[in-house]
Amino acid sequence: MMIHYIQPGEPNQNAYIERFNRTYREEILSLYVFQSLSEVREITYWWMNDYNELRPHDALGDLTPADYMNRYTRNSTYEMST
């Protein structure tokens, strides 16, 4: 298996990653002065929890992932992290 990198000047080749990188940079990296790597990990953990479970998403009809899951996957055994 070969790794295929995005060509320089062509960020649209992986728009999902580029979107994530921009959002993470704007909401975490540009807002804090970190004292340690563990602090980066802690802030990132809580940001990802908010981003993946609590924040409304356009793709889910402006529902949070938790609301979407409760509405459309009543028979699922999947559990949200706490």
Secondary structure by P-SEA (a helix, b strand, c coil): ccccccccccccccaaaaaaaaaaaaccccccccccaaaaaaaaaaaaaaaaccccccccccccaaaaaaaccccccccccc
